[in-house]
Amino acid sequence: MQNRNDLFLFGLVSFLLAHISYIIAFMVRIQYGEPELRRQLTVSNMIIKSIPFLAYIALMLCILSPKLNTNTEETKGLLVPVVLYTFVVVGMTYTSYLRDRKAPGFWTVFVGAVFFVLSDSLIALNRFVMPLPTPGLFVMFTYGLGQYLIAVGSLQVADKNVKIS
């Protein structure tokens, strides 16, 4: 079972890097976007906007932690990586939400990020809570749709910013 955990951790780290890359891209978009957006992103505003995202993290960790705390061979050493990953994947969705809502592709990217979180949530539920019917189908569908929407929405923003001289 340890080899399965090693493979799971390898996948977790790989996708963690992808989510961190998305966070950086979204933060760059915010930094170089409209000055009005940066003025609106006060600490209190960001805290208020984070509440549903923090609630989702709390819900997922409440569901996952009883199984992850059992320290069985199946879950040995996975509690901290899964908790960290949960914060990062939801943080990616949160930073996508902080972007300029008036910008082309905003909702496309945000919905794509939500599907990405859904995909990862299905993996966690299937692995740690209960087997889901045809998990591969649902995981790959939500993952593929999420990636597609993030890419399409990002291209909509890029098309808007292309200057033809």
N, C-alpha and C positions, 0 to 999 in steps of 0.2 A: 504494500500500500504506500510505502514511502516514495517509491518511484512515481506513483500517481500524484502524490502531493508535490513532488519536485516539478513535474510537468505543469501542475496547476499553478504553482508559484511562478514558473517561467512565463506562462501565459498572462498571469496577473501583472508581472513586471513589464511585459511587452505592451499591454494595453494601458498600464499606468503611464508609460512614456508617451503614448499616443494622446492620452487625456491631458497630460501636462503640456504637450505641444499645442493642443487646442486652446487650453487656458492662456498660454502665451500669445497665440494668434488673436484671441478675443480681446486680451488686455491691450495689445498693440492697436487693434481697431478702435478701442475706446480712447487710448492715449492720443492717437492721431486723427480722431474723428472730430465731430462738431464741438467747439468750446462750450456751447450751452449744455451738452450732455455731461461734460466733466464738472461743470458748476452744479448740476443737479445731483451728482453722485456724492452727497455728503455722507458722513459716517452714519447719521441717524437714518437717512434714506436707504443706505445699503443694508443696515441692520433690519429695517422693516421688510425690505425686499427678500432678505435671506430666510425669513421665518418659514415659508412653506418648504424650502429646501432643507432646512434644519429639521423640520418635522418629518420629512421623508427619511432622512438619515436616522433619526431616532426610531422610526417605525421599523426600518430594515434591521437595525441593530437589535431591537427588541425581539424580532422574529428569529434572527440568526444566532444571537449570542447564547441561548440555551444549548444549542447543538455545538457551537464552537468552543464553549467552555467545558465540554465533557472530556477533552484531552484524550480522546480515543486515537487509535492509529489513523483513522480516516481524517481527523481534524487536527492532529498534533502539529503545533507550530503555525497554525493558520489564523488564529484570532487577530493578532496585530496586523498582519498583511491585509486581511479582509477589511478590518476597520479603517486602515489607512486608505485602501483602495476605494471604499465607500465614500469617504470624505472627498477624495480627488475626483471621482466620476460625477458626483453630485455638484462639486465645485465647478467642474467644467460646464455643466448645465447652467449653474448660477451665473457664471461669467458670460455665457452666451445671452442670458436674459438681461444683463446690465448694458448691453450694447444699445445703440440708437434704434428705437422702435420705428422711427420714420424711414430708416435706411432700407433700400430694396433688399429683399432676402432675409430680413430680420426674423420673421415668423418661420420661414422655411428652415433656417439654421436652428432656431430654438426648438422647433418640433423634432428636428433630426436629433438634437442633443437629448431630448426626452426619450426618443426611441432607443438611443444608445444606452441610456440608463435602464430602460425597460429590459433590453437584451441582457445586460449584466445582472439585473435583478432576477431574471428567469434562470440564469445559470446558477446563481447563489441558492435560490429556492430549490431548484432541482437537485443540486449537489448536497445541500446541508439540511433541508427541511423535509421535502417529500418529492418523490419522483413525479414528474409531470408527463402527461401523454405527449408523445412526439416532441420532446424538448428541442431536439436539433432543428426541427422545422420552425418552431416559434422563435428560437434564439437567432437563427440565421436570417429569418425574415425581418425581425425587428432591428437586428444589427445592420443588415444590408440597406434597409429603408432609412435608418438613421444616418449612415454614412452618405448615402445618396443625397438626402435632403441637406445635410451639412455642406456637401460639395456644391450642389446646385445653388443653395442660398449664398454661399461664399462667392460663386461666380457672378451672381446677380449684383453683389456689392462691388466686385472687381470691375464689371462692365460699366457701372455707374462712374467709377473713378478713372477710367481710361480717358486720357486727354488726346484728342487728335489735333495736330497742329497743321 
